[in-house]
């Protein structure tokens, strides 16, 4: 998944930005953590919806 993401981002970001962010392992770890947290929040919010 990471390789495909990097390939896709190469279409939109300049090389220096890629090297400093997207292509680093630390950024990938950060990104996946943030997305997991947001996913959990979204699921929790959907569970808290009423059927009005």
N, C-alpha and C positions, 0 to 999 in steps of 0.2 A: 504494500500500500504506500509506503514511504517513497519508494522509487517512482511510482506513478505520480504521486503528488508533486515531487520535485520536478519531474518532466513537465507537468502541466504549468507549474509556476514559472518555469523558464520562458514561457510564452509572454509573461506579463511583467516580470521583474528584471531590472538590470543585473548584470553579472556580479557586481560588487555587493548588491543587496542579497543576492542568493548566497554568496560565500559567507556573508556575515550573519545570516539568519537561517533560511530554509535548509541549506545544505549541512548545517551543524547538528550533531546528535542532541546537544542540549536544547536547541530550539524545538526539535521534534518531540522530545520529552515534555517540554513546556506545552506545546500545542496539543498533544494528546491528553495531557492532564486537564487543560482548560476545557476541551471539548467533552471529556467525560463528565466533568463537574456540571457543565451546562446541560448535558443530556439528562443527568440525574435531576437537576432542578426542573427541567421541562416535564419530565415524567411525574415528578411530585406535584407540580402545578396542575397537571391534567387530572391527577387523582383527587385534587382538592376542588374541582369544579362541581358545581351543583347542576342538576338537570332541569334548570328553569326553562 
